[in-house]
Amino acid sequence: MTQVSRRHFIKSSVFAAAAAGLNPFSLARAAGKDIPIGVQLYSVRGDCAKDFDAALAQIAKMGFTGVEFAGYHKYGGKAKELRAKLDDLGLKGISTHIGTGSFKGDALKGTIEFHQTVGCKFLIVPGDGAFTDPEKSKELAETFNKTAEVLKPLGMACGYHNHTKEFTKVGDKTYYDLFAERTSADVVLEQDCGWSAAAGLQPADLMKKFPGRTKLVHFKPTVVGGDKTKKAIFGEDSVDWVTTLAACRTVGGTEWLLIEQEVYPDGKSPMECTELSLAGLKKII
């Protein structure tokens, strides 16, 4: 069997196993390297606002190797100091959530300089009203294309994070489809699998539809449709994580898995729930 046909066989077998309800992880591992685990700090935003250093230290102690920022708290405008804190804790500044305005005009230079110092490769917009506007969406896509062109030679990239409204239909396509088609392959589609599942979609299908573009993925435990038998802790929720993880390893081009905890069941704290979801992911990875 040639290398190409072997790779095709592995990928086909992974999805066949998942479709049959079997555990495909051994095949998925054969198809690609392990993917490191980070956390979107919005998961523990209250802790970050109270004492950012202590929150980062606790995140590192849990076993996360990287973070995605949702604000910089005491380190706003202090990139060198933030980088030193991350280095001290053994954490990687993977990515950040910032507004589209950070890509426009003179703001882009400052955005690049700050995040180069911190070490953030990925600059992600967590939402923009223009995304679902029939006319403004075209201009938005072009903003991302131009930004990607500037960032690529620097070893950086920009991207967009979905919620559910991005999957609104426009004719026979969704706004998500249109954005993906209008942007270059260098623009990251940071899929939030929790929101994708809540919209009635299979996260793995989106990765297969736009291969290689899910460089970052939010593994957000989500209960769909008010299912009382489920809980918003990784592995106890509604999302098909088996198939999703297999897709990350085979077609997504995924560089980081990012846990995002937005619901805190059983009266547990955000830190406790985030740690439980990390443990749940590690059981199957």
C-alpha positions in Angstrom: 0.0 0.0 0.0 1.4 3.4 -1.0 1.8 6.2 1.6 -1.0 8.2 -0.1 -3.4 5.3 -0.2 -2.5 4.4 3.4 -3.3 7.9 4.6 -6.6 7.8 2.7 -7.4 4.4 4.2 -6.7 5.7 7.8 -8.9 8.8 7.3 -11.7 6.8 5.8 -11.4 4.2 8.6 -11.5 6.9 11.3 -14.8 8.3 10.1 -16.2 4.8 9.4 -15.4 3.8 12.9 -17.0 6.9 14.3 -20.1 6.5 12.2 -20.4 2.9 13.5 -20.2 4.1 17.1 -16.8 2.6 17.6 -13.9 4.4 19.4 -11.7 5.7 16.5 -8.9 7.2 18.6 -6.2 4.6 17.9 -6.7 5.2 14.2 -6.9 8.9 14.7 -3.5 8.9 16.5 -2.0 6.9 13.7 -3.2 9.6 11.2 -1.7 12.5 13.1 0.3 13.8 16.1 -1.2 14.6 19.5 -2.7 18.0 19.8 -1.9 20.1 22.9 -4.7 21.4 25.2 -5.2 25.0 26.1 -8.1 27.0 27.7 -10.1 30.0 26.7 -9.7 32.2 29.8 -13.3 33.5 29.4 -14.0 30.2 31.2 -12.7 31.6 34.4 -13.2 35.3 33.7 -14.3 36.1 37.2 -11.2 34.7 38.7 -9.1 36.5 36.1 -10.7 39.8 37.0 -10.1 39.2 40.7 -6.5 38.2 40.5 -5.1 37.5 37.0 -1.8 36.1 38.2 -3.4 33.7 40.6 -5.9 32.5 37.9 -3.0 31.9 35.5 -1.1 30.0 38.1 -4.1 27.8 38.9 -4.7 27.1 35.2 -1.0 26.1 34.8 -1.3 23.8 37.9 -4.3 22.0 36.3 -2.1 20.9 33.4 -3.1 23.3 30.6 -0.1 24.1 28.4 -1.5 27.3 26.8 -4.1 30.0 27.1 -6.4 32.0 24.8 -6.9 35.5 26.1 -10.2 37.2 26.6 -8.7 40.5 27.9 -5.4 41.3 29.6 -6.5 42.7 32.9 -3.5 44.1 34.8 -1.3 43.5 31.7 -3.1 45.8 29.3 -0.3 47.5 27.3 2.3 45.5 29.2 3.2 42.8 26.7 6.7 42.1 28.1 5.5 41.7 31.6 2.7 39.4 30.4 5.2 37.3 28.4 7.4 37.0 31.5 4.5 35.8 33.6 3.5 33.2 31.0 7.1 32.0 30.7 7.4 31.8 34.5 4.3 29.5 34.6 5.3 27.4 31.6 2.3 28.6 29.6 2.0 29.5 26.0 0.0 32.5 24.8 -1.7 30.7 22.0 -4.2 33.2 20.8 -6.5 36.1 21.7 -10.0 37.3 21.2 -10.1 40.9 19.9 -12.4 43.1 17.9 -12.2 43.6 14.2 -11.2 47.2 14.8 -7.8 45.9 15.9 -7.1 44.9 12.3 -7.9 48.3 10.8 -5.7 51.3 10.0 -3.0 52.2 12.4 -4.4 49.9 15.0 -3.0 46.8 13.2 0.6 47.8 13.8 0.1 48.0 17.6 -1.9 44.8 17.6 0.9 43.0 15.9 3.6 44.4 18.1 1.8 43.5 21.3 1.0 40.0 20.3 4.4 39.2 18.8 5.9 40.1 22.2 3.4 38.0 24.1 3.9 35.1 21.6 0.3 34.9 20.3 0.2 33.4 16.9 -3.5 33.6 16.4 -5.6 36.8 16.4 -9.3 35.8 16.6 -12.5 37.9 16.4 -15.1 36.3 18.6 -18.0 37.9 16.8 -19.0 40.8 14.5 -22.4 41.9 13.5 -21.3 42.4 9.9 -20.8 38.7 9.6 -24.5 38.1 9.1 -25.2 41.3 7.1 -25.8 40.5 3.4 -23.7 43.5 2.2 -21.3 44.2 5.1 -20.2 40.5 5.2 -18.3 40.9 2.0 -16.3 43.9 3.3 -15.7 41.9 6.5 -14.3 39.0 4.6 -12.0 41.3 2.7 -10.7 42.8 5.9 -9.7 39.3 7.1 -8.0 38.6 3.8 -5.9 41.7 3.9 -5.0 41.2 7.5 -4.0 37.6 6.8 -1.7 38.8 4.0 0.1 41.1 6.5 0.3 38.5 9.2 1.4 35.4 7.2 5.1 36.6 6.7 5.2 37.2 10.5 4.2 33.6 11.3 0.8 34.8 12.5 -2.8 34.5 11.5 -6.2 36.0 12.0 -9.5 34.2 12.2 -13.2 34.2 13.3 -15.0 32.4 16.1 -18.6 31.3 15.5 -21.7 31.3 17.7 -25.1 30.0 16.3 -26.3 33.0 14.2 -23.4 32.4 11.7 -25.3 29.3 10.5 -28.3 31.3 9.4 -29.2 30.4 5.8 -28.8 32.7 2.9 -30.4 30.9 0.0 -28.9 27.5 -0.1 -25.8 28.5 2.0 -25.1 29.8 5.5 -23.2 33.0 6.4 -20.5 30.7 7.7 -20.2 29.1 4.2 -20.1 32.5 2.5 -17.3 33.7 4.9 -15.3 30.6 4.4 -15.6 30.8 0.6 -14.8 34.5 0.5 -11.7 34.3 2.6 -8.4 32.7 1.8 -7.2 29.4 3.3 -4.9 31.5 5.6 -8.0 32.8 7.5 -8.7 30.5 10.5 -12.1 29.2 11.1 -12.0 28.8 14.9 -15.0 26.5 15.4 -16.8 26.6 18.7 -18.1 23.0 18.6 -20.6 23.8 21.4 -22.3 26.5 19.4 -22.1 24.4 16.2 -23.8 21.5 18.0 -26.4 23.9 19.5 -27.2 25.0 15.9 -27.9 21.4 15.0 -24.7 20.7 13.2 -22.0 18.1 13.5 -18.7 19.8 14.1 -16.7 17.2 12.2 -18.8 17.9 9.1 -17.8 21.5 9.1 -14.1 20.6 9.4 -14.5 18.2 6.4 -16.3 20.9 4.4 -13.4 23.4 4.9 -10.4 21.1 5.5 -7.2 22.5 7.1 -8.8 25.7 8.4 -9.7 24.7 12.0 -6.3 25.6 13.4 -8.0 26.3 16.7 -11.1 24.6 18.0 -13.2 25.3 21.1 -14.1 22.2 22.9 -17.0 23.6 24.9 -19.2 21.1 26.7 -22.8 21.9 25.7 -26.2 20.4 26.5 -28.4 20.5 23.4 -32.2 20.9 23.6 -32.5 20.9 27.4 -31.6 17.2 27.7 -32.0 16.5 31.4 -29.8 13.4 31.2 -26.8 15.5 30.1 -24.5 17.9 32.0 -22.2 20.7 30.7 -19.0 18.9 31.7 -16.8 17.4 28.9 -17.8 13.8 28.3 -21.1 14.2 30.1 -22.7 16.6 27.5 -24.4 16.3 24.1 -21.5 16.9 21.7 -20.1 14.0 19.7 -16.5 14.5 20.8 -15.3 11.2 19.5 -16.0 12.1 15.9 -15.0 15.7 16.5 -11.6 14.8 17.8 -11.0 12.4 15.0 -11.7 15.2 12.5 -9.3 17.6 14.3 -6.6 15.0 13.9 -7.3 14.1 10.3 -8.8 17.0 8.3 -9.0 20.0 10.6 -5.4 21.0 10.6 -5.9 21.6 14.3 -2.9 23.0 16.2 -4.7 23.5 19.6 -7.7 22.1 21.4 -9.1 24.9 23.6 -11.5 24.0 26.4 -14.1 26.7 27.0 -16.4 26.3 30.0 -19.4 28.6 30.0 -21.9 26.7 32.2 -21.1 25.6 35.7 -23.3 22.8 36.9 -23.9 21.3 40.4 -23.0 24.6 42.0 -19.3 24.1 41.3 -17.0 27.0 40.6 -15.8 28.0 37.1 -12.3 26.7 38.1 -13.7 23.4 39.3 -15.8 22.8 36.2 -12.9 23.8 33.9 -10.7 21.2 35.7 -13.4 18.6 35.4 -13.7 19.2 31.7 -10.0 19.0 31.2 -10.0 15.6 33.1 -12.8 14.5 30.8 -10.9 15.3 27.7 -7.8 13.7 28.9 -9.7 10.4 29.4 -10.4 10.1 25.7 -7.4 11.8 24.1 
